[in-house]
Amino acid sequence: MTATVDECVETAREYLPVEVVEQWVEQWKGLLRRGYRLRPLGPGEETAVVCRLGGNPRMPEDQPWPQWPGHGPLTFIAALDCAALPPGETDLVLPDAGTLLFFFFDGQLDDGDEVVTAAEESSQPGARLIYVSQGVPVVERTAPVVEGVNQIRPRTEQALTADQVITAPAYDASGGYPDDASFFTDLALDLGGPGPHHLLGGWALPIQDAVELEVARYDHAQAREWLLLAQIDTDERAGMVWGDGGARYWLIRRQDLIDRRFDRARFTSQS
């Protein structure tokens, strides 16, 4: 992603139509957000591991494995080491330490019949976040066996580090863009660089529509309360291929994040 706000603005001027560039560039600049991009460590790179995709989670022995009632256990997706995040200003007021575990019902038990998405409120129990405080004893856990169906297979473990980046909204979550704003989408994708796009904070890179609007049921005022917590993209190296190349998103309201109410996060999926 582009390293500075000024460079983002210069790129924006290349995308915005001449007749609207001066009108919209400053408004667009005000919407930029800082976040983190998660990427694999380079050869010989001695950088802190911030996130692990796949594998088995380490969590308290007495912590119930998250389940979607009537459907079965969820699949472990990622573990975020909050203490390992590099310092920087973002909208995410994450804990200084501890581990955040991401789970969702990824279709292994039902061949993808049920999809967890913000469009279906009843599907939200199909995704969970579990926060494990620093110092709490943990052990490596495996997904419970479900009688009569295949065992959940762990995704391929992959260690990721984090770089702070500047992100731009691909779609209009503010309700103030012009009617034809496809150039904002192209601009955000350009600034996002090549995939896979695993993100913490900042703006998501959606495939269909703004994820903030999805979880807010297309209420623009409510959408402004939601922040991207994490985006986990299709990543063949981690054995994570979502549909035909989609992504999975966890979002949370600002106050819920401050209050550590990760149980109030919402999930949506696009492909």
Salt bridges, closest charged atoms under 4 A:
GLU22 OE2 - ARG13 NH1 2.89
GLU45 OE2 - ARG39 NH2 2.73
ASP91 OD2 - ARG33 NE 3.34
ASP106 OD2 - ARG155 NH2 2.74
GLU121 OE1 - ARG217 NH2 3.27
GLU121 OE1 - ARG266 NH1 2.91
GLU157 OE2 - ARG52 NH1 3.44
ASP163 OD2 - ARG39 NE 2.44
ASP233 OD2 - HIS197 ND1 3.56
ASP235 OD2 - HIS198 NE2 2.80
ASP235 OD1 - ARG237 NE 3.23
ASP256 OD2 - ARG253 NH1 3.96
ASP256 OD1 - ARG264 NH1 3.19
ASP263 OD2 - ARG261 NH2 2.64
